[in-house]
Amino acid sequence: MTPRLLTDADVARFPVRDAIENMRRAVLLHESGQLQSPPRLHATDLTFTVGGSAEAFGFRAYHTRAAAHDEQLVAVWDETGKVAGVVVGTALGPLRTAALGALATDVMSRPDAAHLGIIGSGTQAKAHALAVASMRNLKRVLVYSRQRENCERLAAELRAAGLNAQAVASAEAVCAKSDLLTLATNSPTPVIQADWVRSGTHVCTLGPKERHRHEFPPELAELAVWVVTDSPAQLRAYPGGHVLAGETVRSLSECVSGGTQRQPQDITLFLSVGLAGTEVLLAREILATA
């Protein structure tokens, strides 16, 4: 069979709920030791994530130059060792990350949480909102970013997708009215204060988490009953350490397999860093159904 080449158009047709369930299976494989997921590798101007399971293995590669595009390449080998195909473009990464974030929301947040706050207005912010909306009947989505026009644009795009979304004037206003809160920025300094977060809120942070560069206040971890990441190995591999070094950070795979116990007033925190191998398993599923 000739290896297939897929693009963003093929990824866009893949159902978000199917992507989330694919991530659920992947993290369960990780919990049982059947998913290989080492930290990222860096060579010249490329970053690689490699990994896989008995059913598929491969790698993702992307450019790390400041002026580079967001295009990535994911190559997949099947269980027989044959190249199944390649996915090229900008859509697979945000879909994979959003699916992991929505999965974490599903298992870590209050069942009745339905008010989503988004700080940030880029591609990942939109993907995350749509993924969470596929799992929860959201009553409202509030959006804030420093660039007002970008904030208004994302709110309009979410409304066009059927969500009750509106732009608001500040990050604090988002926190005050959200029980699901997502930080999706590139900010090297915290974009919220810990005491802005309401009791009972589930927080997902998609942006920087390094010791000297982080979009969320480390004090938030002290308020959280659960602090969870999709990849403890990647979190530990940050050069210079991550911002919560020394804190107890659990694995998402542990939460998916064993569940979480929380009270309605508890705050939970998910640190999205990218579980290696999940992009390969998702690409394999898309290749099989496209």
Secondary structure, 3 states (H helix, E strand, C coil): CCCEEECHHHHHCCCHHHHHHHHHHHHHHHHCCCCECCCCEEECCEEEEEEECCCEEEEEEEECCCCCCCCEEEEEEECCCCEEEEEEECCHHHHHHHHHHHHHHHHHCCCCCCEEEEECCCHHHHHHHHHHHHHCCCCEEEEECCCHHHHHHHHHHHHHCCCCEEECCCHHHHHHCCCEEEECCCCCCCCCCHHHCCCCCEEEECCCEECCEECCCCHHHHHEEEEEECCHHHHHCCCCCECCCCCCCEEHHHHHHHCCCCCCCCEEEEECCCCCCHHHHHHHHHHHHC
